């Protein structure tokens, strides 16, 4: 007797396709997150060097006008959430002394 196939339910291959796509997309997101973390770490290192140079020259560790410009650049690029993203990045890179 031939097997009965329910035409209304997806085959095993088509049911697996979205799951495979989700896994691939999540892997790509994870790779981007890794790259973003690396870039933030590099930015923090450069920021510490700038802070040290400013302090050695008798300046302040933080320049508020510079931070405002950074926030504005993020807001312009990312819209409403850009300010919050910029603040998080600045907080990581500001460090403390």
Buried (B, 14 or more C-beta within 10 A) or exposed (E): EEEEEEEEEEEEEEEEEEEEEEEEEEEEEEEEEEEEEEEBEEBBEEBBEBBEEBEEEEEEBEEEEEBEEBBEEBBEEEEEEBBEBBBEBBEBBBEEE
